[in-house]
Amino acid sequence: MYFDSLQAALEMQGHGMFVWPAYSVTIAVIALLVITPLLRRRKVLRQLEAQARRAQGAPAGRAGGER
């Protein structure tokens, strides 16, 4: 390992306060770039299902025979 302890790794010889926030922001941005399209896809699929049900004249509600 490059550092003697966890504290030394976190401090990184005084550069840790710049490095770790940069890593955090990078990970957050990448997570948003992955999660946002997945959520948008789910929303669009739900809208398309609802539109198809309306076009077929099915009653409003959940698919799967809601009573």
Beta strands, then each sheet from edge to edge (+ up, - down):
end
